[in-house]
Every structure is written in C-alpha cells, then in structure tokens.
Amino acid sequence: MKRLRLGMVGGGEGAFIGGVHRMAARIDDRWELVAGNFQSDPAKSIAFGRGLGLANERCYGEFRTMAASEAARGDRIDAVAIVTPNSTHHAIARAFLDVGVPVICDKPLTTTSKHANDLAETVKVNPARFVGLG
C-alpha cells in the first residue's frame, strides 16, 4: 500500500503535539512526512525539517510559501496537519484550502464563528476537505 504524503505546519523544537502526530503517522504506517513549516522562525523551521530528514526543498520557513510550493509540485502533499497554537489555525487552514490541499487540524479548528464560517464557505467551493481530530 502506497503511503500518503503528509505535510506539517507547527510541531517544531520543544512542541509536544507535533512529535505525537509524527509518531502516530509512523505507527499508522499510511503516512510519510515529506514537507513542513515547523516553527515561526524561518531558519529554525528549515533546520528542524532537515533534522527530520526531509529534502531541503521541502523544508519551509513560512506556511504560505509551503502551501503555494506544495500545490505546484507533481508529488505534492496529500494533506497538511496543522499543529500550531489555536489562534493560528484559521489562516493556515485557509492558505492550504485555497490551493486545494486537504487539512488535518488539531482542535479547535478556529476560535471564532466568523472564521469557522469562512472555512466552511471555502470548502464549499474547493475540492479540499477537512479531517478533524478530537
């Protein structure tokens, strides 16, 4: 069975939940982490991704760049896991949904009903979908 290509936003150095998601993906054996923007500091994010063994060109310093770059690849990610602080979920989810990348998001998906409605409308006109956790 072919593994799905997973991207991750968040979960860098010192982050507990990112490690948990990466471990779960390995245990499940249906996902392979291939890309990420792991921290808000671009240099630290890129270094962290390289430390995980990711290809240099798939270690990103910013999530919007990651979304655009991955969407343009022939071997693009099959989904992105968002494991950042709650207040950042909306902007990150929107960036990936806008380019057609399905989103896996740790709860809560958003912190306001306005943002929740925005994402619901985005999904209606976009082939990408959410996979909720928790």
CORNORBEL-V644086 format. One record per residue. N is the residue number from 0. RES is the residue in one letter. OMEGA is omega in radians with two decimals (* if undefined). BURIAL is 1 if it has 24 or more other ideal C-beta (glycine too) atoms within 12 Angstrom, else 0. D_FIRST is the distance of its C-alpha to the first C-alpha in Angstrom with 1 decimal. Layout:
# CORNORBEL-V644086
n=N res=RES omega=OMEGA burial=BURIAL d_first=D_FIRST
n=N res=RES omega=OMEGA burial=BURIAL d_first=D_FIRST
This chain:
# CORNORBEL-V644086
n=0 res=M omega=3.14 burial=0 d_first=0.0
n=1 res=K omega=3.09 burial=0 d_first=3.8
n=2 res=R omega=3.05 burial=0 d_first=6.4
n=3 res=L omega=-3.13 burial=1 d_first=9.4
n=4 res=R omega=-3.09 burial=1 d_first=12.6
n=5 res=L omega=2.96 burial=1 d_first=15.3
n=6 res=G omega=3.13 burial=1 d_first=19.0
n=7 res=M omega=2.99 burial=1 d_first=21.7
n=8 res=V omega=-3.06 burial=1 d_first=25.4
n=9 res=G omega=3.07 burial=1 d_first=27.5
n=10 res=G omega=-3.12 burial=1 d_first=26.8
n=11 res=G omega=-3.07 burial=1 d_first=28.7
n=12 res=E omega=3.11 burial=0 d_first=31.1
n=13 res=G omega=-3.13 burial=0 d_first=32.7
n=14 res=A omega=-3.10 burial=1 d_first=30.5
n=15 res=F omega=-2.93 burial=0 d_first=29.3
n=16 res=I omega=3.10 burial=1 d_first=26.8
n=17 res=G omega=3.10 burial=1 d_first=24.7
n=18 res=G omega=3.12 burial=0 d_first=24.0
n=19 res=V omega=3.13 burial=0 d_first=23.1
n=20 res=H omega=3.11 burial=1 d_first=20.5
n=21 res=R omega=3.12 burial=1 d_first=19.1
n=22 res=M omega=3.14 burial=0 d_first=19.0
n=23 res=A omega=3.12 burial=0 d_first=17.4
n=24 res=A omega=3.12 burial=1 d_first=14.5
n=25 res=R omega=-3.14 burial=0 d_first=14.1
n=26 res=I omega=3.13 burial=0 d_first=14.6
n=27 res=D omega=3.11 burial=0 d_first=12.1
n=28 res=D omega=3.07 burial=0 d_first=9.4
n=29 res=R omega=-3.11 burial=0 d_first=7.8
n=30 res=W omega=2.99 burial=1 d_first=10.5
n=31 res=E omega=3.09 burial=1 d_first=12.1
n=32 res=L omega=-3.08 burial=1 d_first=15.8
n=33 res=V omega=-3.07 burial=1 d_first=17.0
n=34 res=A omega=3.08 burial=1 d_first=20.4
n=35 res=G omega=2.92 burial=1 d_first=23.2
n=36 res=N omega=-2.90 burial=1 d_first=26.8
n=37 res=F omega=-3.09 burial=1 d_first=27.5
n=38 res=Q omega=-3.14 burial=1 d_first=31.3
n=39 res=S omega=3.06 burial=0 d_first=34.2
n=40 res=D omega=-3.05 burial=0 d_first=35.8
n=41 res=P omega=-3.11 burial=0 d_first=34.2
n=42 res=A omega=3.13 burial=0 d_first=34.8
n=43 res=K omega=3.12 burial=0 d_first=33.6
n=44 res=S omega=-3.13 burial=1 d_first=30.4
n=45 res=I omega=3.13 burial=1 d_first=29.6
n=46 res=A omega=3.13 burial=0 d_first=30.6
n=47 res=F omega=3.12 burial=1 d_first=28.4
n=48 res=G omega=3.09 burial=1 d_first=25.3
n=49 res=R omega=3.10 burial=0 d_first=26.2
n=50 res=G omega=3.07 burial=0 d_first=26.7
n=51 res=L omega=3.14 burial=1 d_first=23.1
n=52 res=G omega=3.12 burial=0 d_first=22.1
n=53 res=L omega=3.08 burial=1 d_first=21.3
n=54 res=A omega=-3.09 burial=0 d_first=22.5
n=55 res=N omega=-3.07 burial=0 d_first=26.1
n=56 res=E omega=3.13 burial=0 d_first=25.7
n=57 res=R omega=3.02 burial=1 d_first=23.3
n=58 res=C omega=-2.98 burial=1 d_first=25.7
n=59 res=Y omega=3.10 burial=1 d_first=27.9
n=60 res=G omega=-3.09 burial=1 d_first=31.4
n=61 res=E omega=-3.02 burial=1 d_first=31.5
n=62 res=F omega=3.13 burial=1 d_first=29.1
n=63 res=R omega=3.07 burial=0 d_first=30.6
n=64 res=T omega=3.12 burial=1 d_first=30.1
n=65 res=M omega=-3.12 burial=1 d_first=26.4
n=66 res=A omega=-3.11 burial=1 d_first=26.0
n=67 res=A omega=-3.11 burial=0 d_first=27.7
n=68 res=S omega=-3.13 burial=1 d_first=26.1
n=69 res=E omega=-3.14 burial=1 d_first=22.5
n=70 res=A omega=-3.09 burial=1 d_first=23.3
n=71 res=A omega=-3.08 burial=0 d_first=24.7
n=72 res=R omega=3.02 burial=0 d_first=21.8
n=73 res=G omega=3.11 burial=0 d_first=19.5
n=74 res=D omega=-3.08 burial=0 d_first=16.7
n=75 res=R omega=3.09 burial=1 d_first=18.0
n=76 res=I omega=3.09 burial=1 d_first=16.6
n=77 res=D omega=3.10 burial=1 d_first=14.8
n=78 res=A omega=3.05 burial=1 d_first=17.1
n=79 res=V omega=3.04 burial=1 d_first=19.9
n=80 res=A omega=3.12 burial=1 d_first=20.9
n=81 res=I omega=-3.09 burial=1 d_first=24.7
n=82 res=V omega=-3.10 burial=1 d_first=26.2
n=83 res=T omega=3.04 burial=1 d_first=29.8
n=84 res=P omega=-3.04 burial=0 d_first=33.1
n=85 res=N omega=-3.06 burial=0 d_first=33.5
n=86 res=S omega=-3.11 burial=0 d_first=36.1
n=87 res=T omega=-3.04 burial=1 d_first=33.7
n=88 res=H omega=-3.06 burial=1 d_first=30.9
n=89 res=H omega=-3.07 burial=1 d_first=32.4
n=90 res=A omega=-3.12 burial=1 d_first=33.0
n=91 res=I omega=3.12 burial=1 d_first=29.5
n=92 res=A omega=-3.12 burial=1 d_first=27.8
n=93 res=R omega=-3.13 burial=1 d_first=30.1
n=94 res=A omega=-3.12 burial=1 d_first=29.4
n=95 res=F omega=3.10 burial=1 d_first=25.7
n=96 res=L omega=3.14 burial=1 d_first=26.2
n=97 res=D omega=3.12 burial=1 d_first=28.8
n=98 res=V omega=3.03 burial=1 d_first=26.4
n=99 res=G omega=3.12 burial=1 d_first=23.7
n=100 res=V omega=3.09 burial=1 d_first=21.3
n=101 res=P omega=-3.03 burial=1 d_first=20.2
n=102 res=V omega=2.95 burial=1 d_first=21.7
n=103 res=I omega=-3.03 burial=1 d_first=20.9
n=104 res=C omega=3.03 burial=1 d_first=24.4
n=105 res=D omega=-3.09 burial=1 d_first=25.9
n=106 res=K omega=-0.12 burial=0 d_first=28.9
n=107 res=P omega=3.14 burial=0 d_first=31.3
n=108 res=L omega=3.07 burial=1 d_first=30.0
n=109 res=T omega=3.12 burial=1 d_first=33.5
n=110 res=T omega=3.10 burial=0 d_first=37.0
n=111 res=T omega=3.09 burial=0 d_first=39.0
n=112 res=S omega=3.09 burial=0 d_first=39.0
n=113 res=K omega=3.12 burial=0 d_first=39.8
n=114 res=H omega=3.10 burial=1 d_first=36.5
n=115 res=A omega=3.12 burial=0 d_first=34.6
n=116 res=N omega=3.10 burial=0 d_first=36.2
n=117 res=D omega=3.14 burial=0 d_first=35.5
n=118 res=L omega=3.11 burial=1 d_first=31.7
n=119 res=A omega=3.11 burial=0 d_first=31.8
n=120 res=E omega=3.12 burial=0 d_first=33.7
n=121 res=T omega=-3.12 burial=1 d_first=31.3
n=122 res=V omega=3.13 burial=1 d_first=28.3
n=123 res=K omega=-3.07 burial=0 d_first=30.4
n=124 res=V omega=-3.04 burial=0 d_first=30.7
n=125 res=N omega=-3.12 burial=1 d_first=27.4
n=126 res=P omega=-3.14 burial=0 d_first=23.9
n=127 res=A omega=-3.12 burial=1 d_first=22.5
n=128 res=R omega=3.09 burial=0 d_first=22.3
n=129 res=F omega=2.91 burial=1 d_first=22.7
n=130 res=V omega=-3.10 burial=1 d_first=20.7
n=131 res=G omega=3.08 burial=0 d_first=23.5
n=132 res=L omega=3.03 burial=0 d_first=23.5
n=133 res=G omega=* burial=0 d_first=26.2
